[in-house]
């Protein structure tokens, strides 16, 4: 029997084992310490409890319009049809929908960058001594683990891109709905002004005839005739503005509907839509889930946080596993190797940054500053939204009071015109009195119509500032959930931001 094998002393083996374990624990500690992803910053609400210029609750006020169907408060079937058609055919809305699809496609495959990757490559290469040429085919595989918060940060960036695309799409819907409603209200208002001005122009022409008759009877001078003729010319010139407004509004509606020119449905005249008594049911805090500009700022925060996490992850090694199967076959030449050989390699893939003169740390500082700036931009977006809504509420209130005052003036002039017509039938008033009363009444109706149009446009501007527009079908459940959770401390309404806060994808 040969000599027994020589064994290392137990103390040395235990020491090496302890050192190995210590090294492994240290490496795991570094990995665990580096895997932490930067926490998302808290976004404060900054919203008052109530609107400053909202009408007081009263039984005389009508129901509050639905935020996602507010234009139906006009009770105009043609307007409803145009809005629905614009949401389907508008080219800007369609572009935004495509951008959402592109962003979601990238976001849904974010995890793929941190799953095993495989590929095949072929190339020809000469031997080192130039004695032969080999054709090589390789099967390569690599799996990067996405440690140090890299995978989660990458997910935040793509989720932020999705949120930005969704907010832009919602902003497009809000804008399209508001512009369709505004153009329609202005179209019907211009048609009404044109009818009233045509009646005033006819009265001015009648007044010229009456003055000419009085001049023949030597009851009016040439100056009187010149003055009435000038009034007639002014009345004729006033017709051009509403005619131009009608054509402009028709063309605007055609573009919003994705058409090159107005169709027959836009050429038919109609009556202006009317608003009844209204009340506002939304609160300032609702802007956090309805106003797309705030959603965009929120998504920008999420994206900036992801970019900061990626910059921080770049400070640490990229860890993974790599392997390859390479098959080489001699094409020409002579060598001691066989004509065909294959080899398999596998092992850890480690990319360790060593010296970059502080460039990576500078990127971290820049990304951290960008994140802080995005939080401030979010706060600014909230303040801008509240201010815009408050201004719209005040404008609606003032225009409503003005419209009501002018409507009362029309009632008084209608009574005066009726009394003048009665006196004229009794021979107690001449044509000049009747014409003057009718002209005053038409002018009052014109002022009241313009005030009512201004009230309608202020109503449209209010719901545009509130972010009023239909949600896409895929977001309906999300919006309901966001409404239910609007009272939480975290005002993030977008699912991407909530998932990032909760550590879910």
C-alpha angles and dihedrals in degrees: 000000000000126000117291117256117266114249126202115245112269092239093059093047092049091049093053090046091051092048091049092050091047091052091049092049091049091050091049090049091054091048094048092046091050097045092074113112119216111264117247113250119249113253111214120220099226091182126134120234096246141012115267095216100035115128114256118257109266137159088235092066121090127233120296113258117248109258091226095044103028095137089069087075085081088063091217116142093198092055091049090052093048093050093050091048093048092051088056103037105029109118095214091055090049092051091051091050090054091050089053090053091050093049093046091049091056093043093051090058099043090110091057092078089064098046125087112290124205136183145159125234135179131197142155121237135174123233115261092252092047090239095123145009123230133199110215132195120189137190109206128191130182135174119192112195098212093225129166091050094298097126095046093045091050088051090052092053094052092042088053090051089053091050091050091050092048092049090050090051092050090046088053091052092047092050095045094049092047094046093048091050092046094047091047093049091047091047094053090042092052091049090051092048090050091054093048093046091049089055090048090049090052091050089050089052091049089050090055089053092049091049092050090052091049090048090055088052088049090243094117134041131229089256090058090053092047091051094051091046089053089051089052092051091050090050090052092048091051089065094069096068097058091041090055091045090053092053093044094051092047091053092046091053091048091055092046089052092051095252132131094220138009117278129219090272090064096045096062113093122233145171122277115261115251130219121214128202110311140188132197117238099177124094128214091255089061088071088074090069103028108039110084094205089063091046090053093050089049091052090048088058091052092049093047090051090053092049090051090051091051091050091051092047089055088066089068132059122275106238128197147117124270135185142164142192111210124187119192128190126187113243101178139350134041132282140154090248120093119261093257131025136168132200135189124210129183134164147114119316110216126175110186120185110218116164125010100141093249097305095130093048089051089054090052091052091048093049091047090053090048090053092051090048091051090054090053089047089054091052089048091050090054092049092047091050093051092046093049092049093047091051090048091050092050091047092050091049094050094045091048091054091046092049091050092050093050090046089058089050090054090053091054093048091048089058090047092050091049091051091049090051090052092050090049091055089050091050093246095114132041132220092271091060092048092047093048092050092048092047092050090050092050091048090051090050089049092052091046092049092051091048091050090049090051089051091052092049090049089052090052091048090051095056091043088056089049091054095248114177138111115278120230114261092250091058099046095095091043091054092051090051091048090051091052091050098043092106095063123107092248107070094197107128101172114095092228092058093045092049091050090052091049096043094245133126 
